[in-house]
Amino acid sequence: MSEEMKNPAQQPEEQPAEETKAAETGAPEENAGQEPKKHGKEKKKDLAAELEAAKAAAAAAEAALSAAKDQLLRTAAEYENFRKRSAREQDAAFNNGVGFAVSQILAILDTLDMAANAPTTDENYKKGVMMTLDKAAAAFKVLKVEEIPALGLPFDPEVHSAVMQQPAAEGQESGTVVQVFQKGYKLGDKVVRHATVVVAE
């Protein structure tokens, strides 16, 4: 029996298959499972693609911001228009209410005015009537109700209502208001009651 057969422990151990394969291919074990490194051109292409994607995202965000800003401005403008329109409607409603109330009171003032101009020997009576008319005038001033001027002015169909004509006196121009039968009043630009007048021919 030979020495090799006698001493099997001294025989060379067989290398595992993986180590043998690695040795044959020359690939180091620490690189196993890793992707091969990219070359410089491939890196530049990846960076360029990322930059283009970032630019596209920024452009989309800017467009969304511009649209939101435009919508906000439109909403603010619509609200301002609504506020102004509501204010005008409230003013118009208030003026309509004041105009209606004044129109109901004017008949009473006409009667008081006739009483103030009627001849009387009772000075206290006349004084009381005049005080009432003065208080009414003060209330009209607060409400911004004004008497429409008429006597001696040219006839204006917008604020005057002519009931008759009479020959013009010497020095009077045709179309001049020569007498006022009933006073007219206006609230701002709105006529509450036209002045009833006589006009020179």
C-alpha positions as CSV (number, residue, x, y, z in Angstrom):
1,M,0.0,0.0,0.0
2,S,1.4,3.4,-1.0
3,E,2.0,6.4,1.3
4,E,-0.9,8.3,-0.2
5,M,-3.3,5.5,0.5
6,K,-1.9,5.1,4.0
7,N,-2.3,8.9,5.0
8,P,-5.5,10.3,3.5
9,A,-5.3,13.4,5.7
10,Q,-2.3,14.7,3.8
11,Q,-4.2,14.7,0.5
12,P,-5.1,18.2,-0.8
13,E,-8.6,19.3,0.1
14,E,-11.0,19.9,-2.8
15,Q,-12.0,23.6,-3.2
16,P,-15.7,24.5,-3.2
17,A,-17.3,25.0,-6.6
18,E,-18.0,28.7,-6.1
19,E,-14.4,29.5,-5.1
20,T,-13.2,27.5,-8.1
21,K,-15.6,29.4,-10.4
22,A,-14.6,32.8,-8.9
23,A,-11.0,31.9,-9.3
24,E,-11.5,30.9,-12.9
25,T,-13.5,34.1,-13.8
26,G,-11.3,36.3,-11.7
27,A,-14.3,38.3,-10.2
28,P,-13.9,39.4,-6.6
29,E,-16.4,38.2,-4.1
30,E,-17.1,41.7,-2.7
31,N,-18.6,42.9,-6.1
32,A,-21.1,40.1,-6.2
33,G,-24.7,41.5,-6.4
34,Q,-23.6,45.1,-7.3
35,E,-24.6,46.8,-10.6
36,P,-21.8,47.8,-12.9
37,K,-20.7,51.4,-12.6
38,K,-22.1,53.8,-15.2
39,H,-19.9,55.6,-17.6
40,G,-19.7,59.5,-17.6
41,K,-22.0,59.9,-20.7
42,E,-24.8,57.8,-19.0
43,K,-24.5,60.0,-15.8
44,K,-24.9,63.2,-17.9
45,K,-28.0,61.8,-19.6
46,D,-29.6,60.9,-16.3
47,L,-28.8,64.4,-14.9
48,A,-30.2,66.1,-18.0
49,A,-33.4,64.0,-17.7
50,E,-33.8,65.0,-14.0
51,L,-33.2,68.7,-14.9
52,E,-35.9,68.6,-17.6
53,A,-38.3,66.9,-15.2
54,A,-37.6,69.6,-12.5
55,K,-38.1,72.3,-15.1
56,A,-41.4,70.8,-16.2
57,A,-42.6,70.5,-12.6
58,A,-41.6,74.2,-11.9
59,A,-43.5,75.4,-15.0
60,A,-46.6,73.4,-13.9
61,A,-46.4,74.9,-10.4
62,E,-46.0,78.4,-11.8
63,A,-49.0,77.9,-14.1
64,A,-51.1,76.7,-11.2
65,L,-50.0,79.7,-9.1
66,S,-50.9,82.1,-11.9
67,A,-54.3,80.5,-12.3
68,A,-54.9,80.6,-8.5
69,K,-53.9,84.3,-8.4
70,D,-56.1,85.1,-11.4
71,Q,-59.1,83.3,-9.7
72,L,-58.4,85.2,-6.5
73,L,-58.4,88.6,-8.2
74,R,-61.6,87.7,-10.0
75,T,-63.3,86.7,-6.8
76,A,-62.1,89.9,-5.1
77,A,-63.4,92.0,-8.0
78,E,-66.8,90.2,-8.0
79,Y,-67.1,90.7,-4.2
80,E,-66.3,94.4,-4.6
81,N,-68.9,94.8,-7.3
82,F,-71.5,92.9,-5.2
83,R,-70.7,95.2,-2.2
84,K,-71.1,98.4,-4.3
85,R,-74.3,97.1,-5.9
86,S,-75.7,96.1,-2.5
87,A,-74.9,99.6,-1.1
88,R,-76.6,101.3,-4.0
89,E,-79.7,99.1,-3.6
90,Q,-79.8,99.9,0.1
91,D,-79.5,103.6,-0.6
92,A,-82.2,103.4,-3.2
93,A,-84.5,101.5,-0.9
94,F,-83.9,104.0,1.9
95,N,-84.5,107.0,-0.4
96,N,-87.7,105.4,-1.8
97,G,-89.0,105.0,1.8
98,V,-88.1,108.6,2.7
99,G,-89.6,109.9,-0.6
100,F,-92.9,108.0,0.1
101,A,-93.0,109.3,3.7
102,V,-92.3,112.9,2.6
103,S,-95.0,112.7,-0.1
104,Q,-97.6,111.8,2.5
105,I,-96.5,114.7,4.8
106,L,-96.5,117.3,2.0
107,A,-100.3,117.8,2.1
108,I,-100.1,118.6,5.8
109,L,-97.3,121.2,5.1
110,D,-99.4,122.7,2.3
111,T,-102.2,123.3,4.8
112,L,-99.8,124.7,7.4
113,D,-98.3,127.0,4.7
114,M,-101.8,128.3,3.8
115,A,-102.6,128.9,7.4
116,A,-99.3,130.8,7.9
117,N,-100.2,133.1,4.9
118,A,-103.8,133.6,5.9
119,P,-104.6,137.0,7.6
120,T,-105.2,136.6,11.3
121,T,-105.2,138.9,14.4
122,D,-104.0,136.0,16.6
123,E,-100.3,136.4,16.7
124,N,-99.8,133.4,19.0
125,Y,-101.7,131.2,16.5
126,K,-99.5,132.4,13.6
127,K,-96.4,132.0,15.7
128,G,-97.3,128.4,16.4
129,V,-97.9,127.7,12.8
130,M,-94.5,129.2,11.8
131,M,-92.7,127.2,14.4
132,T,-94.2,124.0,13.1
133,L,-93.1,124.9,9.5
134,D,-89.6,125.7,10.8
135,K,-89.4,122.3,12.5
136,A,-90.6,120.6,9.3
137,A,-87.9,122.5,7.3
138,A,-85.2,121.4,9.7
139,A,-86.4,117.7,9.5
140,F,-86.4,118.0,5.7
141,K,-82.8,119.3,5.8
142,V,-81.7,116.3,7.9
143,L,-83.4,114.0,5.4
144,K,-81.8,115.9,2.5
145,V,-85.2,116.9,1.1
146,E,-85.0,120.3,-0.7
147,E,-87.6,122.6,-2.0
148,I,-87.5,123.0,-5.8
149,P,-86.8,126.6,-6.8
150,A,-89.3,127.9,-9.3
151,L,-90.5,131.5,-9.0
152,G,-88.8,133.9,-11.4
153,L,-86.8,131.0,-13.1
154,P,-87.2,129.6,-16.6
155,F,-89.7,126.8,-16.8
156,D,-88.1,123.3,-16.5
157,P,-90.4,120.4,-17.3
158,E,-88.1,118.1,-15.3
159,V,-89.0,119.7,-12.0
160,H,-92.0,122.0,-12.8
161,S,-95.6,121.3,-13.8
162,A,-97.3,124.1,-15.6
163,V,-101.1,124.4,-15.1
164,M,-101.7,127.6,-17.0
165,Q,-100.0,130.4,-18.9
166,Q,-100.6,134.2,-18.6
167,P,-99.4,137.1,-20.7
168,A,-95.9,138.1,-19.7
169,A,-95.7,141.4,-17.8
170,E,-93.3,144.2,-18.9
171,G,-89.7,143.0,-18.5
172,Q,-90.7,139.3,-18.1
173,E,-89.3,136.8,-20.5
174,S,-91.5,134.2,-22.1
175,G,-91.4,130.9,-20.3
176,T,-90.6,132.4,-16.9
177,V,-92.4,131.0,-13.9
178,V,-94.5,133.9,-12.6
179,Q,-96.5,132.1,-9.8
180,V,-96.2,129.0,-7.7
181,F,-99.5,127.2,-6.9
182,Q,-97.9,124.3,-5.0
183,K,-94.3,123.9,-3.9
184,G,-92.2,121.1,-5.3
185,Y,-89.7,119.0,-3.4
186,K,-86.8,116.6,-4.4
187,L,-84.7,114.1,-2.6
188,G,-81.3,114.2,-4.1
189,D,-81.8,113.9,-7.8
190,K,-85.3,112.3,-7.4
191,V,-88.3,114.5,-7.7
192,V,-90.8,113.8,-4.8
193,R,-93.3,116.3,-6.1
194,H,-93.2,118.7,-9.1
195,A,-93.7,122.3,-8.4
196,T,-97.1,123.4,-9.8
197,V,-96.6,126.7,-11.5
198,V,-98.0,129.5,-13.8
199,V,-95.7,130.3,-16.8
200,A,-95.5,133.6,-18.7
201,E,-96.4,133.3,-22.4
